[in-house]
Amino acid sequence: MKTKRFITSIMVVVMMILSVAATVFAQDRPIAVILENDMSDFLVVDGATISNNGVSWIHPNTHPYARTYITNTSDETMTVTFTHGDGSLATFTISANSSRRFIGTNYHGTIRISFSTSSGAGTGTVSVRASNVSLS
């Protein structure tokens, strides 16, 4: 009888863990994990797919500079808007089937990039490198 209860308890715990894992891995947006250390720069977003949800991350105060590289793989011009809690940081356009690099300063807190084309969000990828030294 004790063995049955033990096995049942183990199965319940495993099912709970799997349900939480399924929820986490089913999300469309990438999750950026930032480790505070003495690195001068590191990726906070690494090749995220552009979608209707946009891309967001928490930018560390210790690394206020950022270099963002966006590839627009759609056949339309893409409008890219950077925002944070204080409002819009900047808006740019990227020509169809091309890439563009953006350099930012004074980044902190939650940063969000939204993407739009005349027919929707467009397609492509985005990467962001945070740094504690000015990037070019």
Backbone as a chain_set.jsonl record, in Angstrom:
{"seq": "MKTKRFITSIMVVVMMILSVAATVFAQDRPIAVILENDMSDFLVVDGATISNNGVSWIHPNTHPYARTYITNTSDETMTVTFTHGDGSLATFTISANSSRRFIGTNYHGTIRISFSTSSGAGTGTVSVRASNVSLS", "coords": {"N": [[0.814, -1.187, 0.0], [1.93, 1.257, 0.822], [3.855, 1.512, -1.13], [2.35, 1.896, -3.458], [1.212, 4.401, -2.91], [3.532, 5.96, -2.782], [4.546, 5.7, -5.426], [2.394, 6.831, -6.809], [2.514, 9.448, -5.784], [5.005, 10.283, -6.782], [4.447, 10.206, -9.53], [2.511, 12.24, -9.71], [4.038, 14.505, -9.03], [5.901, 14.521, -11.152], [4.145, 14.942, -13.318], [3.244, 17.517, -12.696], [5.596, 19.008, -12.964], [6.13, 18.608, -15.695], [3.895, 19.895, -16.82], [4.343, 22.574, -16.151], [6.767, 22.971, -17.5], [5.932, 22.599, -20.154], [4.293, 24.828, -20.503], [6.146, 26.954, -20.278], [7.922, 26.443, -22.45], [6.22, 26.704, -24.591], [5.83, 29.331, -25.201], [5.932, 32.143, -27.456], [7.788, 34.195, -27.448], [11.265, 34.909, -27.035], [13.19, 34.288, -24.093], [15.261, 36.279, -22.281], [18.09, 35.776, -20.391], [19.992, 37.386, -18.095], [23.143, 37.589, -16.838], [24.793, 39.113, -14.273], [28.002, 40.221, -14.465], [31.523, 40.697, -14.973], [31.836, 40.991, -17.714], [32.463, 42.834, -20.69], [30.727, 43.02, -22.847], [27.761, 41.333, -24.073], [25.348, 39.059, -25.508], [21.974, 39.91, -25.296], [19.697, 39.377, -26.624], [19.418, 36.839, -28.892], [19.328, 36.194, -32.056], [16.488, 36.21, -32.289], [13.249, 35.453, -33.562], [11.344, 37.566, -35.609], [8.124, 38.695, -34.812], [4.536, 39.183, -34.377], [4.375, 39.756, -31.692], [6.586, 41.213, -31.084], [9.833, 41.964, -29.642], [11.24, 41.761, -26.443], [13.207, 42.698, -23.571], [15.021, 42.808, -20.437], [17.13, 45.336, -19.871], [20.37, 45.545, -18.565], [21.401, 47.862, -16.057], [24.099, 48.201, -15.712], [25.241, 47.984, -18.172], [24.883, 50.129, -20.352], [24.945, 50.575, -23.106], [24.009, 49.557, -26.442], [23.971, 47.381, -29.268], [22.061, 46.715, -31.957], [21.037, 44.335, -34.287], [19.186, 43.86, -37.074], [17.518, 41.782, -39.334], [15.578, 41.999, -42.129], [13.534, 39.885, -43.692], [11.355, 40.01, -45.254], [9.331, 40.998, -48.122], [8.758, 43.649, -48.017], [9.097, 47.074, -46.889], [10.141, 47.544, -43.556], [9.004, 48.91, -40.511], [10.568, 49.811, -37.564], [10.329, 50.062, -34.115], [11.713, 51.218, -31.165], [11.106, 51.034, -27.743], [10.715, 51.988, -24.276], [9.829, 52.028, -20.772], [9.673, 54.798, -20.401], [8.746, 55.743, -22.76], [8.866, 56.166, -26.37], [11.965, 55.348, -27.845], [13.191, 55.392, -30.362], [12.468, 55.362, -33.904], [12.811, 53.539, -36.878], [13.366, 52.623, -40.325], [13.628, 49.662, -42.333], [14.741, 48.498, -45.344], [13.172, 46.264, -47.731], [14.105, 42.839, -47.623], [16.695, 43.195, -46.446], [19.341, 44.201, -44.143], [19.967, 45.919, -41.046], [21.872, 47.876, -38.77], [21.712, 49.12, -35.476], [22.778, 51.509, -33.172], [22.671, 52.098, -29.747], [22.373, 54.207, -26.838], [22.347, 54.756, -23.281], [20.533, 52.787, -22.476], [18.23, 51.086, -20.429], [16.359, 49.162, -18.042], [13.186, 47.699, -19.026], [13.184, 47.011, -22.385], [11.624, 47.282, -25.501], [11.106, 46.089, -28.781], [9.215, 46.744, -31.564], [7.725, 45.596, -34.611], [6.659, 46.394, -37.897], [4.942, 46.075, -41.018], [3.34, 46.94, -44.108], [1.579, 44.855, -44.384], [1.552, 43.502, -41.974], [3.513, 42.17, -39.258], [5.859, 41.409, -40.501], [8.855, 39.552, -41.433], [11.844, 37.999, -40.16], [14.942, 38.351, -38.295], [16.322, 39.248, -35.072], [19.013, 40.506, -33.138], [20.58, 41.484, -30.111], [23.179, 43.186, -28.56], [24.458, 43.909, -25.438], [26.464, 46.321, -23.728], [29.129, 47.624, -21.676], [30.789, 49.491, -22.604], [31.168, 51.938, -25.17], [29.728, 51.09, -28.274], [30.345, 50.386, -31.761]], "CA": [[0.0, 0.0, 0.0], [2.824, 2.411, 0.868], [4.526, 1.59, -2.421], [1.412, 2.501, -4.401], [1.125, 5.837, -2.58], [4.796, 6.574, -3.162], [4.585, 5.773, -6.89], [1.388, 7.83, -7.206], [3.058, 10.765, -5.44], [6.061, 10.58, -7.752], [3.801, 10.487, -10.815], [1.875, 13.566, -9.612], [5.111, 15.502, -9.075], [6.417, 14.541, -12.516], [3.121, 15.572, -14.165], [3.241, 18.954, -12.407], [6.808, 19.572, -13.572], [5.942, 18.604, -17.144], [2.913, 20.909, -17.219], [5.018, 23.876, -16.067], [7.75, 23.029, -18.586], [5.204, 22.771, -21.411], [3.846, 26.224, -20.557], [7.312, 27.808, -20.518], [8.478, 26.229, -23.778], [5.218, 26.997, -25.615], [5.774, 30.767, -25.446], [6.503, 32.588, -28.724], [8.87, 35.154, -27.267], [12.457, 34.397, -26.373], [13.417, 34.787, -22.746], [16.665, 36.639, -22.127], [18.613, 35.656, -19.04], [21.166, 38.252, -18.019], [23.968, 37.326, -15.679], [25.642, 40.253, -13.962], [29.399, 39.868, -14.245], [32.431, 41.737, -15.445], [31.991, 40.985, -19.168], [32.214, 44.152, -21.249], [29.527, 42.943, -23.681], [27.169, 40.012, -24.224], [24.061, 39.06, -26.199], [20.766, 39.834, -24.481], [18.755, 38.742, -27.547], [20.288, 36.127, -29.826], [18.664, 35.642, -33.228], [15.05, 36.015, -32.069], [12.407, 35.569, -34.751], [10.423, 38.7, -35.596], [6.728, 38.257, -34.79], [3.577, 40.212, -33.965], [4.599, 40.064, -30.281], [7.785, 42.022, -30.909], [10.889, 41.375, -28.817], [11.53, 42.6, -25.287], [14.174, 42.184, -22.614], [15.391, 43.752, -19.376], [18.503, 45.75, -20.155], [21.046, 45.801, -17.286], [21.906, 49.228, -15.841], [25.561, 48.189, -15.754], [25.646, 47.91, -19.578], [23.914, 51.056, -20.953], [25.062, 50.666, -24.563], [23.463, 48.398, -27.147], [24.039, 47.3, -30.722], [20.969, 45.862, -32.412], [21.185, 43.94, -35.683], [17.897, 43.342, -37.525], [17.433, 41.342, -40.718], [14.219, 41.999, -42.654], [13.47, 38.907, -44.778], [10.086, 40.173, -45.984], [9.405, 41.74, -49.382], [8.234, 44.985, -47.757], [9.839, 47.898, -45.944], [9.717, 47.293, -42.183], [9.182, 49.976, -39.531], [11.057, 49.253, -36.306], [10.204, 51.051, -33.049], [12.301, 50.875, -29.874], [10.436, 51.749, -26.643], [10.851, 51.503, -22.902], [8.809, 52.584, -19.891], [9.596, 56.257, -20.532], [8.188, 56.084, -24.064], [9.598, 55.751, -27.558], [13.374, 55.71, -27.96], [13.506, 55.713, -31.755], [11.781, 54.618, -34.955], [13.62, 53.441, -38.079], [12.846, 51.71, -41.349], [14.583, 48.749, -42.954], [14.281, 48.125, -46.681], [12.83, 44.862, -47.945], [15.203, 41.883, -47.809], [17.991, 43.781, -46.094], [19.675, 44.23, -42.72], [20.392, 47.223, -40.549], [22.435, 47.881, -37.428], [21.357, 50.305, -34.703], [23.583, 51.698, -31.967], [21.903, 52.829, -28.748], [23.019, 54.57, -25.577], [21.468, 55.014, -22.148], [19.506, 51.758, -22.373], [18.029, 50.556, -19.079], [15.007, 48.67, -17.8], [12.569, 46.876, -20.06], [13.236, 47.573, -23.739], [10.777, 46.525, -26.426], [11.193, 46.436, -30.198], [8.055, 46.275, -32.327], [7.989, 45.541, -36.041], [5.437, 46.444, -38.701], [4.986, 46.303, -42.458], [1.987, 47.265, -44.549], [0.714, 43.677, -44.273], [1.679, 42.868, -40.659], [4.772, 42.331, -38.531], [7.018, 41.105, -41.323], [9.63, 38.38, -41.029], [13.269, 38.242, -40.033], [15.549, 38.05, -37.004], [16.912, 40.368, -34.343], [19.972, 40.213, -32.077], [20.963, 42.694, -29.367], [24.363, 43.033, -27.707], [24.599, 44.93, -24.396], [27.868, 46.58, -23.445], [29.434, 48.707, -20.736], [31.627, 50.429, -23.345], [30.506, 52.388, -26.393], [29.839, 50.176, -29.408], [30.227, 51.036, -33.072]], "C": [[0.867, 1.264, 0.0], [3.531, 2.606, -0.463], [3.625, 2.247, -3.456], [1.295, 4.001, -4.167], [2.401, 6.565, -3.013], [4.88, 6.751, -4.678], [3.59, 6.805, -7.401], [1.89, 9.236, -6.917], [4.131, 11.201, -6.43], [5.451, 10.948, -9.098], [3.134, 11.864, -10.806], [2.925, 14.655, -9.706], [5.666, 15.63, -10.489], [5.432, 15.225, -13.459], [3.088, 17.085, -13.942], [4.45, 19.627, -13.062], [6.66, 19.65, -15.083], [4.937, 19.662, -17.592], [3.517, 22.306, -17.152], [6.008, 24.02, -17.216], [7.056, 23.252, -19.922], [4.737, 24.208, -21.577], [5.005, 27.154, -20.892], [7.805, 27.668, -21.948], [7.496, 26.534, -24.896], [5.137, 28.486, -25.939], [6.479, 31.123, -26.745], [7.729, 33.465, -28.537], [10.074, 34.508, -26.603], [12.601, 35.022, -24.992], [14.912, 35.049, -22.615], [17.054, 36.511, -20.658], [19.917, 36.434, -18.995], [21.901, 37.957, -16.721], [24.872, 38.529, -15.455], [27.059, 39.746, -13.691], [30.267, 40.962, -14.851], [32.66, 41.713, -16.951], [31.703, 42.378, -19.704], [31.023, 44.151, -22.184], [29.061, 41.501, -23.815], [25.821, 40.145, -24.912], [22.934, 38.993, -25.185], [19.611, 39.266, -25.3], [19.607, 38.121, -28.642], [19.474, 35.491, -30.945], [17.181, 35.364, -33.049], [14.288, 36.227, -33.374], [11.442, 36.742, -34.587], [8.994, 38.17, -35.678], [5.83, 39.424, -34.401], [3.783, 40.636, -32.515], [5.772, 41.015, -30.073], [8.812, 41.256, -30.091], [11.118, 42.309, -27.644], [12.514, 41.899, -24.362], [14.397, 43.233, -21.543], [16.86, 44.067, -19.569], [19.191, 46.126, -18.843], [21.589, 47.232, -17.203], [23.416, 49.311, -15.961], [26.112, 48.195, -17.177], [24.726, 48.802, -20.416], [23.966, 51.179, -22.477], [24.483, 49.409, -25.207], [23.704, 48.524, -28.642], [22.988, 46.277, -31.14], [21.154, 45.592, -33.898], [19.884, 43.266, -36.108], [17.985, 42.981, -38.999], [15.964, 41.259, -41.1], [14.19, 41.038, -43.844], [12.161, 38.996, -45.559], [10.314, 40.993, -47.258], [8.864, 43.16, -49.245], [9.167, 45.75, -46.832], [9.253, 47.682, -44.555], [9.979, 48.53, -41.329], [9.511, 49.325, -38.194], [10.98, 50.356, -35.255], [10.776, 50.484, -31.759], [11.57, 51.685, -28.807], [10.9, 51.195, -25.31], [9.814, 52.225, -22.067], [8.624, 54.087, -20.009], [8.991, 56.684, -21.861], [9.09, 55.63, -25.189], [11.039, 56.23, -27.521], [13.689, 56.164, -29.381], [12.66, 54.856, -32.688], [12.631, 54.694, -36.217], [12.879, 52.596, -39.109], [13.994, 50.864, -41.893], [13.988, 48.337, -44.292], [13.98, 46.634, -46.755], [14.081, 44.03, -48.18], [16.575, 42.487, -47.552], [18.163, 43.765, -44.579], [20.089, 45.64, -42.331], [20.868, 47.072, -39.105], [22.075, 49.19, -36.753], [22.234, 50.344, -33.456], [22.761, 52.544, -30.997], [22.717, 53.12, -27.508], [21.946, 54.815, -24.525], [20.294, 54.034, -22.092], [19.436, 51.29, -20.924], [16.583, 50.075, -18.947], [14.497, 47.81, -18.944], [12.565, 47.613, -21.397], [12.377, 46.672, -24.62], [11.02, 47.02, -27.843], [9.939, 45.877, -30.86], [8.354, 46.443, -33.81], [6.67, 45.645, -36.786], [5.782, 46.666, -40.167], [3.554, 46.625, -42.859], [1.038, 46.072, -44.419], [0.808, 42.969, -42.918], [3.033, 43.13, -40.045], [5.998, 42.113, -39.403], [7.725, 39.863, -40.811], [11.102, 38.759, -40.947], [13.76, 37.846, -38.659], [16.119, 39.307, -36.383], [17.862, 39.829, -33.277], [20.359, 41.532, -31.422], [22.146, 42.36, -28.479], [24.416, 44.199, -26.74], [26.073, 45.101, -24.081], [28.012, 47.663, -22.384], [30.466, 49.672, -21.329], [30.911, 50.785, -24.643], [30.784, 51.433, -27.536], [29.771, 50.944, -30.707], [29.787, 50.03, -34.105]], "O": [[0.585, 2.219, -0.723], [3.779, 3.738, -0.877], [4.088, 3.068, -4.248], [1.28, 4.781, -5.118], [2.335, 7.67, -3.552], [5.242, 7.824, -5.16], [3.896, 7.567, -8.318], [1.704, 10.132, -7.74], [4.158, 12.354, -6.86], [5.893, 11.903, -9.738], [3.193, 12.579, -11.806], [2.713, 15.646, -10.405], [5.879, 16.743, -10.968], [5.843, 16.01, -14.313], [2.923, 17.849, -14.893], [4.322, 20.702, -13.647], [7.027, 20.656, -15.689], [5.118, 20.267, -18.649], [3.232, 23.141, -18.011], [6.082, 25.079, -17.84], [7.549, 24.024, -20.745], [4.781, 24.749, -22.682], [4.85, 28.056, -21.716], [8.082, 28.674, -22.601], [7.904, 26.616, -26.055], [4.433, 28.865, -26.875], [7.482, 30.51, -27.108], [8.618, 33.472, -29.388], [9.929, 33.664, -25.719], [12.178, 36.156, -24.765], [15.729, 34.15, -22.816], [16.401, 37.087, -19.788], [20.835, 36.168, -19.769], [21.332, 38.066, -15.635], [25.629, 38.919, -16.345], [27.275, 38.937, -12.788], [29.772, 42.034, -15.199], [33.593, 42.356, -17.431], [30.786, 43.042, -19.221], [30.356, 45.178, -22.318], [29.851, 40.565, -23.69], [25.218, 41.218, -24.904], [22.93, 38.124, -24.312], [18.654, 38.734, -24.738], [20.43, 38.804, -29.252], [18.984, 34.371, -30.798], [16.664, 34.39, -33.596], [14.648, 37.08, -34.185], [10.802, 36.886, -33.545], [8.687, 37.309, -36.502], [6.313, 40.523, -34.128], [3.412, 41.748, -32.138], [5.929, 41.565, -28.983], [8.678, 40.052, -29.873], [11.185, 43.524, -27.826], [12.637, 40.674, -24.369], [14.021, 44.394, -21.703], [17.723, 43.197, -19.451], [18.662, 46.937, -18.083], [22.164, 47.743, -18.164], [23.959, 50.37, -16.277], [27.311, 48.388, -17.376], [23.866, 48.284, -21.127], [23.107, 51.831, -23.07], [24.467, 48.337, -24.602], [23.65, 49.615, -29.209], [23.03, 45.12, -30.723], [21.399, 46.514, -34.676], [19.518, 42.222, -35.568], [18.464, 43.769, -39.814], [15.193, 40.534, -40.471], [14.759, 41.339, -44.893], [11.888, 38.16, -46.421], [11.368, 41.604, -47.435], [8.548, 43.802, -50.246], [9.937, 45.151, -46.081], [8.034, 47.641, -44.384], [11.05, 49.13, -41.412], [8.822, 48.407, -37.749], [11.497, 51.453, -35.464], [10.38, 49.408, -31.313], [11.428, 52.9, -28.948], [11.412, 50.079, -25.227], [8.995, 52.966, -22.61], [7.536, 54.6, -19.746], [8.747, 57.872, -22.07], [9.979, 54.803, -24.986], [11.303, 57.389, -27.202], [14.359, 57.176, -29.59], [12.197, 53.776, -32.32], [13.114, 55.764, -36.588], [11.888, 51.938, -38.792], [15.152, 51.281, -41.913], [12.848, 47.876, -44.352], [14.47, 45.845, -45.947], [15.009, 44.471, -48.858], [17.502, 42.31, -48.343], [17.264, 43.372, -43.836], [20.502, 46.442, -43.168], [20.349, 46.265, -38.334], [22.124, 50.249, -37.377], [22.408, 49.334, -32.773], [22.22, 53.583, -31.376], [23.636, 52.378, -27.165], [20.782, 55.051, -24.85], [19.187, 54.411, -21.706], [20.465, 51.118, -20.27], [15.698, 50.54, -19.665], [15.275, 47.265, -19.728], [12.008, 48.704, -21.515], [12.407, 45.448, -24.49], [11.127, 48.224, -28.08], [9.635, 44.69, -30.736], [9.13, 47.311, -34.211], [5.671, 45.06, -36.368], [6.756, 47.336, -40.511], [2.652, 46.582, -42.022], [-0.177, 46.256, -44.351], [0.188, 41.92, -42.741], [3.638, 44.177, -40.274], [7.08, 42.594, -39.066], [7.26, 39.205, -39.881], [11.548, 39.715, -41.581], [13.093, 37.103, -37.938], [16.369, 40.3, -37.067], [17.57, 38.84, -32.603], [20.455, 42.565, -32.085], [22.123, 41.378, -27.737], [24.417, 45.355, -27.162], [26.846, 44.145, -24.156], [27.133, 48.508, -22.215], [30.957, 50.564, -20.636], [30.122, 49.988, -25.15], [31.922, 51.015, -27.749], [29.204, 52.035, -30.756], [29.628, 50.377, -35.275]]}, "num_chains": 1, "name": "protein.A"}
